[in-house]
């Protein structure tokens, strides 16, 4: 094997990951961060593969999601967030011990593939979810850093929850919080 073969295989992995991110409607800045590709390369990929015909995927503009309050806006979203967080943990996207330095080193091609697998499994499990791919990327980085969100447990049943670092709300899961669950 020549030295250049490895370079091409790495680039191919980056391109494949960028296409998966594009199918999940990720923004250019998110794709750039996780793949290392340039903005022009990402736009060319979109024009070549996603713009026309059966593969059309809309492009989102502007800033990526960045408010942790999104994940606690309703009991349904809290439950979906806990399901997604468990998938992210199972696929080793989110490390066991969060640290502020991990937020910057988390985005890479290998972990990006795991992120896609986790999100696709989540979508299969909860097809009508309100959590987008961009929100799942933000959740993964926030859980890895641990400065705004962390994994916790329901105070009644011990079920997995994603909680804010300084919680304002009661730490109960969807089932313990609902009147029917009591």
C-alpha positions in Angstrom: 0.0 0.0 0.0 1.3 3.4 -0.9 1.3 6.3 1.4 -1.1 8.2 -0.8 -3.7 5.4 -0.6 -4.3 6.3 3.1 -4.8 9.9 2.3 -7.5 9.1 -0.3 -9.3 6.7 2.0 -9.4 9.4 4.7 -10.7 11.9 2.2 -13.3 9.4 1.0 -14.5 8.8 4.6 -14.8 12.6 5.0 -16.8 12.9 1.8 -19.1 10.0 2.7 -19.7 11.5 6.1 -20.5 14.9 4.6 -23.1 13.3 2.3 -24.7 11.6 5.3 -24.8 15.0 7.1 -26.3 16.6 4.0 -29.0 13.9 4.0 -29.8 14.8 7.6 -30.1 18.5 6.6 -27.0 19.6 8.5 -25.7 23.2 8.0 -22.4 23.8 6.2 -20.6 24.9 9.4 -21.6 21.7 11.2 -20.4 19.6 8.3 -17.1 21.6 8.1 -16.5 21.1 11.8 -17.0 17.3 11.7 -15.4 16.5 8.4 -12.7 19.1 7.9 -13.9 19.8 4.4 -14.0 23.3 3.0 -17.2 25.3 2.6 -16.8 25.2 -1.2 -16.3 21.4 -1.2 -19.5 21.0 0.8 -21.5 23.2 -1.4 -20.2 21.3 -4.5 -21.2 18.0 -2.9 -24.7 19.4 -2.3 -25.0 20.7 -5.9 -23.8 17.4 -7.3 -25.8 15.0 -5.2 -28.6 16.6 -3.3 -30.0 19.5 -5.3 -32.1 17.8 -7.9 -34.5 14.9 -8.4 -35.3 12.3 -5.9 -32.4 13.2 -3.7 -33.4 16.9 -3.0 -32.7 17.9 0.5 -33.5 21.4 1.8 -30.6 23.5 3.1 -30.9 25.4 6.4 -29.1 28.7 6.8 -28.0 30.6 9.8 -26.6 29.6 13.2 -26.9 26.0 14.4 -29.0 25.4 17.5 -27.3 26.6 20.7 -29.9 27.0 23.5 -30.2 24.2 26.0 -33.7 25.3 26.9 -34.9 23.5 23.8 -34.4 20.1 25.4 -36.6 20.9 28.4 -39.4 22.9 26.7 -42.0 20.1 27.2 -42.2 16.6 28.8 -42.3 15.0 25.3 -39.1 16.7 24.2 -37.4 15.9 27.5 -38.3 12.2 27.0 -37.1 12.3 23.4 -33.9 14.0 24.5 -33.3 11.2 27.1 -33.8 8.5 24.4 -31.4 10.3 22.0 -28.8 10.7 24.8 -29.0 7.0 25.6 -28.3 6.3 21.9 -25.4 8.7 21.9 -24.0 7.0 25.0 -24.5 3.5 23.5 -22.7 4.4 20.3 -19.9 6.1 22.3 -20.5 9.5 20.8 -20.7 11.0 24.3 -17.8 10.0 26.6 -18.6 8.6 30.1 -16.9 11.5 31.9 -17.7 15.0 30.4 -15.1 17.7 30.3 -15.0 21.2 28.8 -12.0 20.3 26.6 -14.0 17.5 24.9 -16.4 19.8 23.3 -13.7 21.0 20.9 -12.1 17.6 20.2 -15.4 15.7 19.9 -16.0 16.5 16.2 -14.1 14.1 14.0 -15.0 11.7 11.2 -15.0 8.5 13.2 -17.3 10.0 15.9 -19.4 11.7 13.2 -20.2 8.3 11.7 -21.2 7.1 15.2 -23.3 10.2 15.6 -25.1 9.4 12.3 -25.8 5.8 13.4 -27.1 7.0 16.7 -29.4 9.6 15.1 -30.7 7.1 12.5 -31.4 4.6 15.2 -33.2 7.3 17.2 -35.3 8.2 14.1 -36.2 4.6 13.6 -37.3 4.3 17.2 -39.2 7.7 17.3 -40.0 8.6 13.7 -42.1 11.6 14.6 -39.5 13.2 16.8 -39.2 16.9 17.2 -35.4 16.7 17.6 -33.5 17.5 14.4 -30.1 16.3 13.4 -28.6 19.7 14.2 -30.1 19.5 17.7 -28.6 16.1 18.2 -25.2 17.4 17.2 -25.6 20.2 19.8 -26.8 17.7 22.4 -23.8 15.5 21.8 -21.3 18.4 22.2 -23.2 19.8 25.2 -23.2 16.4 27.0 -19.5 15.9 26.2 -18.6 19.3 27.7 -20.9 18.9 30.6 -21.0 22.6 31.4 -24.7 23.1 30.4 -26.3 19.7 30.2 -25.5 16.4 31.9 -27.0 12.9 32.2 -29.0 12.4 35.4 -31.7 10.2 36.8 -35.4 10.7 37.6 -35.8 11.3 41.3 -38.7 8.8 41.5 -37.9 5.9 39.2 -34.2 6.5 38.4 -34.8 6.6 34.6 -32.3 8.4 32.4 -32.8 12.1 32.0 -30.8 14.9 30.4 -30.8 17.7 33.0 -29.4 21.2 33.0 -26.3 21.8 35.1 -28.3 24.1 37.4 -31.8 22.6 37.1 -34.8 25.0 37.3 -37.4 22.2 36.8 -38.2 19.1 38.8 -36.0 16.1 37.8 -38.8 13.6 36.9 -39.3 11.6 33.7 -42.3 11.8 31.5 -44.0 8.8 33.2 -43.5 10.0 36.8 -44.5 13.5 35.9 -47.8 12.6 34.2 -50.9 12.1 36.3 -51.6 8.7 34.7 -48.2 7.5 35.8 -48.9 7.9 39.5 
